[in-house]
Amino acid sequence: MSGLVVHSARKLDADGRSDDFWLVADGAHITTTGTGTGWRTHAGAADVTVIDGQGRWLTPGFIDLHCHGGGGHPYDDGVEEMRAALATHRAHGTTRSLVSHVANPLASLRESLGIVAELTATDPLVLGSHLEGPFLAPERRGAHDARFLRDPEPEAVEELLGAARGTLRTATIAPELPNALEAIGVLIEAGVVVGVGHTTADYAQTARAFEVGARLLTHAFNAMPGIHHRAPGPVMAAIENPEVTLELILDGLHVHPSVAALLFREAPGRVALVTDAMAAAGATDGDYRLGGLNVTVHDGLAVLSGTDTIAGSTLTQDAALRNAVTLAGVDPVAAVTALTRTPARVLGEDHRLGRLHAGYLADAVLLDHDWRVRTVVADGAVLAG
């Protein structure tokens, strides 16, 4: 096995900060960590890669629960496009990903879920699928094609679960739809984490979905009723339930930074920063496709062509971290936790992902003092930098 030593870094993870930090990895796993000069005893072997952190931030690898593409490539156009999009996000520090699927015909969704199932068998950095469509409220569909939305009938749910072959990790449902609560139960029994989203549900309906086992709020504030003093809505139901994690798109466009800061204060340790990125992330402005719909990107804002409906983001996770710290004023430990330990916990992977600690997978990101990525490591191997 090849080895890795990273030294002289400023460690930042859910456990806090530590200066002059070092870690040693043997193969895919971190074997030991420390501070000071103890790393030198591990750096002499011929097959060891040594990285000087130069006092830069060292965080765990970022995890993205919700993403549709990047680098000009969508996730729903075959495996090669999927790989190219994943490569873009990995260069920006996202070492583990779910592949999100927009609403499409069931046959297309089955095919996409099958592709991801095959990919997870060969690429350990792909954690599985997120089924965002098709079980969404037409009134809050956002950039999902209305032609392909449907109620979560048991047959359709079972069909998609079968196509994923155990790799469907999360699914979004509007809980007010017919059969939705029953579908939530079926998905949970299959090991899927259910999110509430793209919904017209009120506070009580959302709370009921959480009572029956939903544990995620899909991109909080977006494609759902907001917080009103007489109608608190889904966000308040999620804040009040300590079992629920709230996704947040922190690009400065989907949610105002002051509202993002409020969410971090009101739900500490339960905010998961996501990109919800479409193909234009890490690419240029222009015209793109998202599922069956046309998208126009101008100054980094993606909207359905000819409308003002936001169509995903052009965000990468390193930019989300930068925005959390510099725009929303979130404490760096909390911000990094929202990219690492919290999404790992959502997936039940927090025993092996999300910390710079012995026994964990050697996923790490080295960032400069402006929170820009310099080096990316996954499974103990350098991916970028």
C-alpha positions as CSV (number, residue, x, y, z in Angstrom):
1,M,0.0,0.0,0.0
2,S,1.1,3.5,-0.7
3,G,1.3,6.0,2.2
4,L,0.6,9.7,2.6
5,V,1.8,12.3,5.1
6,V,0.3,15.8,5.4
7,H,2.1,18.1,7.9
8,S,2.3,21.6,9.1
9,A,-1.4,22.3,8.5
10,R,-4.2,24.1,10.5
11,K,-6.7,21.3,11.1
12,L,-10.3,22.3,10.9
13,D,-13.1,19.7,11.4
14,A,-16.1,19.0,13.6
15,D,-13.8,18.3,16.5
16,G,-12.4,21.8,16.3
17,R,-9.2,23.5,15.3
18,S,-5.6,22.4,15.8
19,D,-2.4,24.2,14.6
20,D,0.7,22.5,13.3
21,F,-1.4,19.4,12.6
22,W,-0.3,16.3,10.7
23,L,-1.8,13.1,9.6
24,V,-0.5,9.8,8.2
25,A,-2.5,7.6,5.9
26,D,-1.7,4.0,4.8
27,G,-3.7,3.2,1.7
28,A,-7.3,4.6,2.0
29,H,-7.4,5.2,5.8
30,I,-5.9,7.6,8.2
31,T,-3.7,5.7,10.6
32,T,-2.5,8.3,13.0
33,T,-2.6,12.1,13.6
34,G,-0.7,14.5,15.8
35,T,0.8,18.0,16.2
36,G,4.4,19.1,15.9
37,T,7.2,17.2,14.3
38,G,6.1,13.6,14.9
39,W,5.2,13.2,11.2
40,R,8.9,13.0,10.3
41,T,9.2,9.4,11.6
42,H,6.6,8.4,9.0
43,A,7.9,10.3,6.0
44,G,11.0,8.3,5.1
45,A,9.6,5.4,3.1
46,A,10.0,5.4,-0.7
47,D,6.3,4.9,-1.3
48,V,5.1,7.8,0.9
49,T,3.8,11.0,-0.6
50,V,4.6,14.0,1.7
51,I,2.5,17.2,1.5
52,D,3.6,20.3,3.3
53,G,0.5,22.1,4.5
54,Q,2.4,25.4,4.9
55,G,0.1,26.6,7.6
56,R,-3.0,26.3,5.4
57,W,-6.4,25.0,6.5
58,L,-6.8,21.2,6.3
59,T,-10.4,20.0,6.4
60,P,-12.0,16.6,5.7
61,G,-13.2,16.0,2.2
62,F,-16.5,17.7,1.4
63,I,-19.6,15.6,0.9
64,D,-22.4,16.8,-1.4
65,L,-25.9,15.3,-0.8
66,H,-27.5,17.1,-3.7
67,C,-26.0,17.8,-7.1
68,H,-27.0,17.5,-10.8
69,G,-23.8,18.2,-12.7
70,G,-20.8,20.4,-13.3
71,G,-18.1,21.5,-15.7
72,G,-20.6,21.7,-18.5
73,H,-21.7,18.1,-18.0
74,P,-25.1,16.9,-16.6
75,Y,-25.5,13.9,-14.4
76,D,-28.5,12.6,-16.4
77,D,-26.9,12.1,-19.8
78,G,-24.9,8.9,-19.4
79,V,-22.0,7.6,-17.4
80,E,-19.2,9.6,-19.3
81,E,-21.0,12.9,-18.7
82,M,-21.5,11.8,-15.0
83,R,-17.8,11.1,-14.6
84,A,-16.8,14.4,-16.2
85,A,-19.1,16.3,-13.9
86,L,-17.9,14.5,-10.8
87,A,-14.3,15.3,-11.8
88,T,-15.1,19.0,-11.8
89,H,-16.6,18.9,-8.3
90,R,-13.7,16.8,-7.0
91,A,-11.3,19.5,-8.1
92,H,-13.2,21.8,-5.8
93,G,-12.9,19.6,-2.8
94,T,-16.0,17.3,-3.0
95,T,-14.5,13.9,-2.4
96,R,-17.8,12.0,-1.9
97,S,-21.0,12.6,-3.8
98,L,-24.6,11.6,-4.3
99,V,-25.8,11.8,-7.9
100,S,-29.2,13.7,-8.0
101,H,-31.9,12.9,-10.5
102,V,-34.5,15.4,-11.7
103,A,-38.0,14.4,-12.7
104,N,-38.0,12.3,-15.8
105,P,-40.1,9.5,-17.3
106,L,-39.8,6.4,-15.1
107,A,-37.9,4.5,-17.8
108,S,-35.3,7.3,-17.9
109,L,-35.0,7.3,-14.1
110,R,-34.6,3.6,-14.0
111,E,-31.8,3.9,-16.5
112,S,-30.1,6.7,-14.5
113,L,-30.4,4.8,-11.2
114,G,-28.9,1.7,-12.8
115,I,-25.9,3.7,-14.1
116,V,-25.2,5.1,-10.7
117,A,-25.6,1.6,-9.2
118,E,-22.9,0.4,-11.5
119,L,-20.7,3.4,-10.9
120,T,-20.8,2.9,-7.1
121,A,-19.4,-0.6,-7.6
122,T,-16.3,0.8,-9.3
123,D,-15.9,4.3,-7.8
124,P,-16.0,4.4,-4.0
125,L,-16.3,8.2,-4.1
126,V,-19.8,7.9,-5.5
127,L,-22.1,7.2,-2.5
128,G,-25.2,6.5,-4.5
129,S,-28.3,8.3,-5.8
130,H,-30.6,11.1,-4.6
131,L,-34.0,10.9,-6.3
132,E,-35.2,14.5,-6.3
133,G,-38.0,13.9,-8.7
134,P,-40.7,12.8,-9.6
135,F,-42.8,12.8,-6.4
136,L,-43.1,16.6,-6.2
137,A,-45.9,19.2,-5.9
138,P,-46.6,20.7,-9.4
139,E,-47.0,24.2,-7.8
140,R,-43.5,24.0,-6.3
141,R,-41.8,22.1,-9.0
142,G,-39.0,24.7,-9.6
143,A,-36.9,23.4,-12.5
144,H,-38.5,20.0,-12.7
145,D,-40.5,19.2,-15.8
146,A,-44.2,19.2,-14.9
147,R,-44.9,16.5,-17.5
148,F,-42.9,14.0,-15.5
149,L,-44.3,14.7,-12.0
150,R,-46.4,12.0,-10.4
151,D,-47.9,10.8,-7.1
152,P,-45.8,8.3,-5.2
153,E,-47.8,5.2,-6.0
154,P,-46.4,2.1,-4.4
155,E,-45.7,0.5,-7.8
156,A,-43.6,3.4,-8.9
157,V,-41.7,3.6,-5.7
158,E,-40.9,-0.1,-5.8
159,E,-39.9,0.1,-9.4
160,L,-37.3,2.8,-8.7
161,L,-36.0,1.1,-5.6
162,G,-35.4,-2.0,-7.7
163,A,-33.6,-0.1,-10.4
164,A,-31.2,1.4,-7.9
165,R,-30.3,-2.0,-6.5
166,G,-29.6,-0.8,-3.0
167,T,-27.8,2.4,-4.0
168,L,-30.7,4.9,-3.6
169,R,-29.6,6.8,-0.5
170,T,-32.0,9.8,-0.3
171,A,-35.3,10.7,-1.9
172,T,-37.4,13.9,-1.9
173,I,-41.1,13.8,-1.5
174,A,-43.9,16.4,-1.1
175,P,-45.7,14.9,1.9
176,E,-49.1,16.3,0.9
177,L,-49.4,14.1,-2.2
178,P,-51.6,11.0,-2.2
179,N,-49.8,8.0,-0.8
180,A,-46.8,10.1,0.3
181,L,-46.8,9.0,4.0
182,E,-47.0,5.4,2.9
183,A,-44.2,5.9,0.4
184,I,-42.0,7.4,3.1
185,G,-42.5,4.3,5.1
186,V,-41.6,2.0,2.1
187,L,-38.5,4.1,1.4
188,I,-37.3,4.1,5.0
189,E,-37.7,0.3,5.2
190,A,-35.5,0.1,2.1
191,G,-32.8,2.1,3.9
192,V,-33.5,5.4,2.1
193,V,-33.3,8.8,3.9
194,V,-36.4,10.7,3.0
195,G,-36.4,14.5,2.5
196,V,-39.4,16.8,2.4
197,G,-39.2,19.3,-0.5
198,H,-40.7,20.9,-3.6
199,T,-43.9,21.0,-1.5
200,T,-46.9,23.1,-0.6
201,A,-47.1,21.4,2.8
202,D,-47.8,23.5,5.8
203,Y,-46.2,23.2,9.2
204,A,-48.5,20.4,10.4
205,Q,-48.2,18.3,7.3
206,T,-44.4,18.6,7.4
207,A,-44.2,17.8,11.1
208,R,-46.3,14.6,10.3
209,A,-43.8,13.6,7.6
210,F,-41.0,13.9,10.1
211,E,-43.1,11.9,12.7
212,V,-43.3,9.0,10.3
213,G,-39.6,9.1,9.6
214,A,-38.5,11.7,7.1
215,R,-35.2,13.1,8.3
216,L,-34.2,15.7,5.7
217,L,-35.4,19.1,4.4
218,T,-34.5,19.5,0.8
219,H,-32.8,22.9,0.1
220,A,-34.5,24.7,3.0
221,F,-36.5,27.8,2.0
222,N,-36.5,27.0,-1.7
223,A,-39.5,25.4,-3.4
224,M,-41.6,25.5,-0.2
225,P,-43.7,28.0,1.8
226,G,-41.5,30.4,3.8
227,I,-41.7,31.3,7.5
228,H,-44.8,33.4,8.2
229,H,-45.8,34.5,11.7
230,R,-49.2,32.8,11.4
231,A,-48.0,29.9,9.1
232,P,-44.6,28.7,10.2
233,G,-44.3,26.2,7.4
234,P,-41.8,23.4,6.7
235,V,-38.6,25.2,7.7
236,M,-39.9,25.8,11.3
237,A,-41.1,22.2,11.5
238,A,-37.6,21.1,10.5
239,I,-35.9,23.4,13.0
240,E,-38.0,22.2,15.8
241,N,-37.3,18.5,15.2
242,P,-33.8,17.6,16.5
243,E,-33.7,14.5,14.2
244,V,-34.0,16.5,11.0
245,T,-31.1,17.9,8.9
246,L,-31.7,20.9,6.7
247,E,-30.0,21.2,3.3
248,L,-28.9,24.8,2.5
249,I,-27.7,26.2,-0.8
250,L,-25.4,29.0,0.2
251,D,-24.5,30.7,-3.0
252,G,-25.9,34.1,-1.9
253,L,-28.7,33.8,-4.4
254,H,-31.0,31.0,-3.2
255,V,-31.0,32.2,0.4
256,H,-29.9,35.5,1.8
257,P,-26.7,35.2,3.9
258,S,-28.4,36.6,6.9
259,V,-31.1,34.0,6.7
260,A,-28.4,31.3,6.2
261,A,-26.8,32.6,9.4
262,L,-30.1,32.3,11.2
263,L,-30.4,28.7,10.2
264,F,-27.0,27.8,11.5
265,R,-27.9,29.5,14.8
266,E,-31.3,27.8,15.2
267,A,-30.3,24.3,14.0
268,P,-26.7,23.9,15.2
269,G,-25.0,20.8,13.8
270,R,-28.0,20.1,11.6
271,V,-27.3,22.2,8.5
272,A,-25.9,20.4,5.5
273,L,-24.4,22.6,2.8
274,V,-25.3,21.4,-0.7
275,T,-24.6,22.7,-4.1
276,D,-27.8,21.6,-6.0
277,A,-25.5,22.4,-8.9
278,M,-26.4,21.9,-12.5
279,A,-24.0,21.5,-15.5
280,A,-22.9,25.1,-15.5
281,A,-21.1,24.8,-12.1
282,G,-17.4,25.2,-12.6
283,A,-18.1,26.2,-16.3
284,T,-19.2,29.4,-18.2
285,D,-22.4,31.3,-18.5
286,G,-24.6,30.2,-21.4
287,D,-27.4,27.9,-22.4
288,Y,-27.8,24.4,-20.8
289,R,-30.3,21.6,-20.3
290,L,-31.6,20.3,-17.0
291,G,-33.6,17.2,-17.5
292,G,-36.1,18.1,-20.3
293,L,-35.8,21.9,-19.7
294,N,-33.7,24.7,-21.1
295,V,-31.7,26.7,-18.6
296,T,-29.9,30.0,-19.2
297,V,-27.0,31.1,-17.0
298,H,-26.0,34.7,-16.6
299,D,-23.6,36.0,-14.0
300,G,-23.7,32.6,-12.4
301,L,-27.5,32.6,-11.9
302,A,-29.2,29.7,-13.5
303,V,-32.9,30.2,-14.5
304,L,-35.3,28.3,-16.7
305,S,-35.0,30.0,-20.1
306,G,-37.4,32.9,-20.5
307,T,-38.4,32.9,-16.8
308,D,-37.1,34.0,-13.4
309,T,-37.4,30.5,-11.9
310,I,-34.1,29.5,-10.4
311,A,-32.9,26.2,-12.0
312,G,-30.3,24.8,-9.6
313,S,-27.1,26.6,-8.9
314,T,-23.6,27.0,-10.3
315,L,-22.1,26.5,-6.9
316,T,-19.2,24.3,-5.8
317,Q,-18.7,23.2,-2.2
318,D,-15.5,25.2,-1.7
319,A,-17.5,28.4,-2.7
320,A,-20.2,27.3,-0.3
321,L,-17.7,27.2,2.5
322,R,-16.2,30.5,1.5
323,N,-19.7,32.1,1.5
324,A,-20.6,30.6,4.8
325,V,-17.6,32.2,6.5
326,T,-17.2,35.4,4.6
327,L,-20.9,36.3,3.7
328,A,-22.9,34.7,6.5
329,G,-20.3,35.0,9.2
330,V,-20.6,31.4,10.2
331,D,-17.9,30.1,12.6
332,P,-15.4,28.1,10.4
333,V,-15.9,24.9,12.5
334,A,-19.6,25.0,12.0
335,A,-19.2,25.8,8.3
336,V,-16.8,22.9,7.8
337,T,-19.0,20.6,9.8
338,A,-21.9,21.4,7.5
339,L,-19.8,20.2,4.5
340,T,-18.4,17.1,6.2
341,R,-19.6,15.5,9.4
342,T,-23.3,16.5,9.1
343,P,-23.9,15.1,5.6
344,A,-21.9,12.0,6.6
345,R,-24.3,11.6,9.5
346,V,-27.3,11.9,7.3
347,L,-26.1,8.9,5.3
348,G,-25.0,6.9,8.3
349,E,-21.4,7.3,7.2
350,D,-20.1,9.3,10.1
351,H,-18.1,6.4,11.4
352,R,-15.8,6.6,8.4
353,L,-16.3,10.0,6.8
354,G,-16.2,13.6,8.0
355,R,-13.3,13.8,10.4
356,L,-9.6,13.9,10.3
357,H,-9.1,11.1,12.8
358,A,-7.4,7.7,12.9
359,G,-9.6,5.0,11.4
360,Y,-11.4,7.4,9.1
361,L,-11.0,7.4,5.3
362,A,-8.2,9.7,4.2
363,D,-10.3,12.3,2.4
364,A,-8.9,15.8,3.0
365,V,-8.9,19.3,1.4
366,L,-6.1,21.8,1.8
367,L,-7.3,25.4,1.5
368,D,-5.5,28.7,1.6
369,H,-6.4,31.6,3.9
370,D,-8.9,32.8,1.3
371,W,-10.7,29.4,1.5
372,R,-9.6,28.4,-2.0
373,V,-8.7,24.8,-2.7
374,R,-5.0,24.0,-3.1
375,T,-4.9,20.2,-2.8
376,V,-7.6,17.5,-2.7
377,V,-7.0,14.0,-1.3
378,A,-9.5,11.1,-1.4
379,D,-8.9,7.5,-0.3
380,G,-5.3,8.6,0.5
381,A,-4.5,9.6,-3.1
382,V,-4.0,13.1,-4.4
383,L,-6.9,14.0,-6.8
384,A,-5.9,17.7,-7.4
385,G,-3.2,20.1,-6.5
